[in-house]
């Protein structure tokens, strides 16, 4: 009888002592599975930088102003893209600036301004090339061969650029006012110089409003990659759709009257002219050509 009780006790002890070992093994297996899963995860968007990087040379005030300006540039480009997607060639603005060419290219350029990876790009407020200090009325420049992904913004820009909430105010018209009146159009121009955005395809084929309109009729394939056409379209549809809905402020090109210049005499040749041409804002292209506006 005692033998049977002892045998039963030993069997129960064996089962009891075996149970924790099995539990530990299961726990170990579960832990191993959980730690291995993160290492196999893949995030295709990791490292995608959509915001425009700003250099440490911009102090807190300049950084805030420039950051807002870049945000408005993105808003301007986004709306330009949305307008084309909404209306296509039914839009008189699309016909006006891009003719009968495909809308896919301008849509693509605006989308690159908004969504392309900006890794490596840099906006800076110092003056590494000394253009701000040495060039008259210099508001900024793409650094070109010195640093193809960098853009310098000079103090003058922070003094004179306007925000998009003033479009169609203070006498502004698309046809007659400076294209770089606003931060958004000025910076749209500047980012289209940077190969990260332009893929070395967007260029200057028109130099002003009338040139841009003529190019759309003559060679719409060039309009789709023309920096001025992309800027003019963006600000014109912003004015019509957002700033002054249904009205806009395109304006009409004002013809400049040619005045007959009097012949200078010895007596008055040393006197300063009564009218003096306003200084122009200039920047240098990658081929060394200086572009002024």
C-alpha positions as CSV (number, residue, x, y, z in Angstrom):
1,X,0.0,0.0,0.0
2,X,2.8,2.3,0.9
3,X,4.5,1.5,-2.4
4,X,1.5,2.5,-4.4
5,X,1.2,5.8,-2.5
6,X,4.9,6.6,-3.0
7,X,4.7,5.7,-6.7
8,X,1.7,8.0,-7.2
9,X,3.5,10.8,-5.4
10,X,6.5,10.5,-7.6
11,X,4.3,10.6,-10.7
12,X,2.6,13.8,-9.5
13,X,5.9,15.4,-8.6
14,X,7.2,14.6,-12.1
15,X,4.2,16.3,-13.8
16,X,4.4,19.3,-11.5
17,X,8.1,19.8,-12.1
18,X,7.8,19.4,-15.8
19,X,5.1,22.0,-16.3
20,X,7.3,25.2,-15.6
21,X,10.0,23.9,-18.0
22,X,7.4,23.7,-20.8
23,X,6.1,27.2,-19.8
24,X,9.6,28.7,-19.9
25,X,10.2,27.2,-23.4
26,X,7.0,28.6,-24.7
27,X,7.7,32.1,-23.3
28,X,11.2,32.0,-24.8
29,X,9.8,31.1,-28.2
30,X,7.3,34.0,-28.1
31,X,9.9,36.5,-27.1
32,X,12.2,35.5,-29.9
33,X,9.4,36.0,-32.5
34,X,8.5,39.5,-31.2
35,X,12.1,40.8,-31.3
36,X,12.7,39.6,-34.8
37,X,9.7,41.3,-36.4
38,X,11.0,45.0,-36.2
39,X,14.2,44.1,-38.0
40,X,12.3,43.0,-41.1
41,X,10.1,46.2,-41.3
42,X,10.6,48.4,-44.4
43,X,9.6,52.1,-44.5
44,X,9.9,53.3,-48.1
45,X,9.4,57.0,-47.0
46,X,12.1,57.0,-44.4
47,X,14.3,60.1,-44.9
48,X,11.9,61.8,-47.2
49,X,12.5,65.6,-46.5
50,X,9.6,67.6,-47.9
51,X,10.4,70.8,-46.0
52,X,13.0,73.2,-47.3
53,X,16.1,73.2,-45.0
54,X,17.2,76.5,-43.6
55,X,20.8,77.1,-42.6
56,X,21.9,78.0,-39.1
57,X,23.2,81.4,-40.4
58,X,19.5,82.6,-40.3
59,X,18.7,83.9,-36.9
60,X,15.4,83.2,-35.2
61,X,13.7,86.2,-36.8
62,X,15.0,85.6,-40.3
63,X,14.3,81.9,-40.0
64,X,10.7,82.6,-39.0
65,X,10.2,85.0,-41.9
66,X,11.9,82.7,-44.4
67,X,10.0,79.6,-43.1
68,X,6.7,81.4,-43.7
69,X,7.8,82.5,-47.1
70,X,8.7,79.0,-48.1
71,X,5.4,77.7,-46.8
72,X,3.6,80.3,-49.0
73,X,5.7,79.1,-52.0
74,X,4.5,75.6,-51.4
75,X,0.9,76.9,-51.1
76,X,1.2,78.8,-54.4
77,X,2.6,75.8,-56.2
78,X,0.0,73.4,-54.7
79,X,-2.8,75.7,-55.9
80,X,-1.4,76.1,-59.3
81,X,-1.3,72.3,-59.6
82,X,-4.8,71.9,-58.3
83,X,-6.1,74.5,-60.7
84,X,-4.7,72.6,-63.7
85,X,-6.0,69.3,-62.4
86,X,-9.4,70.8,-61.9
87,X,-9.8,72.6,-65.2
88,X,-7.2,71.3,-67.6
89,X,-7.3,73.1,-71.0
90,X,-10.8,74.5,-70.1
91,X,-9.0,77.1,-68.0
92,X,-8.2,80.3,-69.9
93,X,-5.1,80.6,-67.7
94,X,-3.8,77.2,-68.8
95,X,-4.3,78.2,-72.5
96,X,-2.8,81.6,-71.8
97,X,0.5,80.4,-70.3
98,X,0.9,76.9,-71.6
99,X,-0.9,77.0,-74.9
100,X,-2.1,73.7,-76.3
101,X,0.8,71.7,-74.7
102,X,0.4,68.9,-72.3
103,X,-0.5,69.9,-68.8
104,X,1.4,67.0,-67.3
105,X,4.7,68.9,-67.3
106,X,3.6,72.0,-65.3
107,X,1.6,69.7,-63.0
108,X,4.8,67.8,-62.4
109,X,7.0,70.8,-61.8
110,X,4.6,72.3,-59.2
111,X,4.4,68.9,-57.6
112,X,8.2,68.7,-57.3
113,X,8.2,72.1,-55.6
114,X,5.7,70.7,-53.1
115,X,6.7,67.1,-52.6
116,X,10.2,66.3,-54.0
117,X,12.8,65.2,-51.5
118,X,14.7,68.4,-50.4
119,X,17.6,66.5,-48.8
120,X,20.7,68.4,-49.5
121,X,19.0,71.7,-50.4
122,X,19.8,74.7,-48.2
123,X,18.6,78.3,-47.8
124,X,21.1,80.5,-46.1
125,X,21.3,84.0,-44.8
126,X,25.0,84.6,-44.7
127,X,27.0,85.8,-47.7
128,X,29.6,83.2,-48.6
129,X,30.0,84.5,-52.2
130,X,30.0,88.1,-51.1
131,X,27.4,89.1,-53.7
132,X,25.0,90.6,-51.1
133,X,27.8,92.9,-50.0
134,X,29.3,93.8,-53.3
135,X,26.5,93.8,-55.8
136,X,24.1,96.8,-56.0
137,X,20.4,95.9,-55.1
138,X,21.3,92.2,-54.7
139,X,18.4,90.3,-53.1
140,X,19.8,86.8,-53.3
141,X,21.1,84.1,-55.6
142,X,21.4,80.5,-56.4
143,X,25.0,79.6,-55.7
144,X,25.5,77.6,-58.9
145,X,28.9,75.8,-59.3
146,X,29.9,77.0,-55.8
147,X,27.1,74.9,-54.2
148,X,24.4,73.7,-56.6
149,X,21.8,72.9,-54.0
150,X,22.2,76.1,-52.0
151,X,20.4,79.5,-52.2
152,X,21.5,82.7,-50.5
153,X,18.8,85.2,-49.4
154,X,20.2,88.7,-48.9
155,X,18.9,91.3,-46.4
156,X,17.2,93.2,-49.2
157,X,14.7,90.4,-49.7
158,X,13.6,90.5,-46.0
159,X,13.0,94.3,-46.5
160,X,10.9,94.3,-49.7
161,X,9.1,91.0,-50.3
162,X,5.4,90.8,-49.6
163,X,3.2,88.0,-48.5
164,X,0.4,86.4,-50.5
165,X,-2.3,88.0,-48.4
166,X,-1.5,91.3,-50.2
167,X,-2.0,90.0,-53.7
168,X,-4.2,92.4,-55.7
169,X,-3.6,95.1,-53.1
170,X,-1.5,98.3,-53.2
171,X,-1.9,98.6,-57.0
172,X,-0.5,95.2,-57.8
173,X,-1.3,93.6,-61.2
174,X,0.2,90.5,-62.7
175,X,0.9,92.1,-66.1
176,X,2.7,95.2,-64.8
177,X,4.1,94.6,-61.4
178,X,7.4,92.9,-60.7
179,X,7.2,89.1,-60.8
180,X,9.2,88.9,-57.6
181,X,7.0,91.3,-55.7
182,X,6.0,88.4,-53.4
183,X,8.0,86.0,-51.4
184,X,6.2,83.1,-53.0
185,X,6.9,83.9,-56.6
186,X,10.5,85.0,-55.8
187,X,11.3,81.7,-54.0
188,X,9.4,79.7,-56.7
189,X,11.9,81.2,-59.2
190,X,14.8,80.4,-56.9
191,X,13.9,76.8,-56.2
192,X,13.4,76.2,-59.9
193,X,17.1,76.9,-60.4
194,X,18.1,74.1,-58.0
195,X,18.7,70.8,-59.8
196,X,17.0,68.9,-57.0
197,X,13.8,70.5,-58.1
198,X,14.3,71.4,-61.8
199,X,16.3,68.4,-62.8
200,X,18.3,70.9,-64.9
201,X,15.3,71.1,-67.3
202,X,13.4,74.3,-66.2
203,X,15.1,77.3,-67.7
204,X,14.6,80.9,-68.8
205,X,13.0,81.1,-72.3
206,X,10.9,84.2,-71.6
207,X,12.0,87.3,-69.7
208,X,8.7,89.0,-68.9
209,X,4.9,88.8,-69.0
210,X,4.5,89.5,-72.8
211,X,7.3,87.1,-73.6
212,X,5.6,84.4,-71.6
213,X,2.3,84.9,-73.5
214,X,4.1,84.9,-76.8
215,X,6.0,81.7,-76.0
216,X,2.8,79.9,-75.1
217,X,1.5,80.6,-78.7
218,X,4.8,80.0,-80.5
219,X,6.3,77.1,-78.6
220,X,4.1,75.6,-75.8
221,X,6.6,72.8,-75.2
222,X,9.0,75.5,-74.0
223,X,6.3,77.2,-71.9
224,X,6.0,74.0,-69.8
225,X,9.6,74.3,-68.7
226,X,9.9,78.1,-68.6
227,X,10.5,79.6,-65.2
228,X,8.6,82.8,-65.9
229,X,5.6,81.0,-67.3
230,X,5.4,78.8,-64.3
231,X,5.6,81.8,-61.9
232,X,3.1,84.0,-63.9
233,X,0.6,81.2,-64.1
234,X,0.8,80.4,-60.4
235,X,0.3,84.0,-59.2
236,X,-2.4,84.7,-61.8
237,X,-4.6,81.8,-60.8
238,X,-3.9,82.6,-57.1
239,X,-5.2,86.1,-57.7
240,X,-8.3,84.9,-59.6
241,X,-9.2,81.9,-57.4
242,X,-8.0,83.0,-53.9
243,X,-7.1,86.7,-53.5
244,X,-10.0,88.2,-55.4
245,X,-12.2,85.2,-56.3
246,X,-13.7,85.4,-59.8
247,X,-12.0,88.8,-60.5
248,X,-8.3,88.5,-60.0
249,X,-5.9,91.3,-60.9
250,X,-4.3,90.4,-64.2
251,X,-4.3,93.9,-65.6
252,X,-3.3,95.1,-69.0
253,X,0.2,95.6,-70.2
254,X,0.9,99.3,-70.1
255,X,2.8,100.6,-73.1
256,X,5.8,102.6,-72.2
257,X,5.9,105.9,-74.0
258,X,9.2,106.8,-75.6
259,X,10.4,110.2,-74.8
260,X,12.6,112.2,-77.1
261,X,15.9,112.6,-75.4
262,X,17.4,116.1,-75.7
263,X,20.9,116.4,-77.0
264,X,23.4,117.0,-74.2
265,X,25.4,120.2,-74.4
266,X,28.7,120.9,-72.8
267,X,26.9,123.1,-70.2
268,X,24.6,120.4,-69.0
269,X,26.5,117.2,-69.7
270,X,28.0,117.2,-66.2
271,X,24.6,117.6,-64.5
272,X,22.8,114.5,-63.2
273,X,19.9,113.3,-65.2
274,X,16.5,114.3,-63.9
275,X,15.3,110.7,-64.2
276,X,17.4,107.8,-63.0
277,X,16.7,104.1,-63.8
278,X,15.8,102.2,-60.7
279,X,18.3,99.5,-59.6
280,X,17.5,96.0,-60.8
281,X,17.5,92.8,-58.8
282,X,19.9,90.4,-60.3
283,X,21.1,86.8,-60.0
284,X,23.6,84.7,-61.8
285,X,22.7,81.6,-63.8
286,X,24.9,78.5,-63.8
287,X,26.3,79.5,-67.2
288,X,27.6,82.8,-65.8
289,X,24.8,84.9,-67.3
290,X,23.5,87.6,-64.9
291,X,19.6,87.8,-65.0
292,X,18.1,91.0,-63.7
293,X,14.5,92.0,-63.1
